[in-house]
């Protein structure tokens, strides 16, 4: 399950950003402010953007010391 994987990968620099994605913090190329306190992430070598949902913004910002 994704929540189990999240716990295992947290110490290795991965963070959950919404109910479907866990991202590697080292692969983030750009953080874009988005509507409703959400964020969009552009990742290296990935053509699409991934949304950080409102439920995960606080945890994400804490992980990147923002």
Buried (B, 14 or more C-beta within 10 A) or exposed (E): EEEEEBEEBBEEEBBBBBEEBBBEEEBBEEBEEBEEEBBBBBBEEEEEEBBBBBEBBEBBBEBEEE
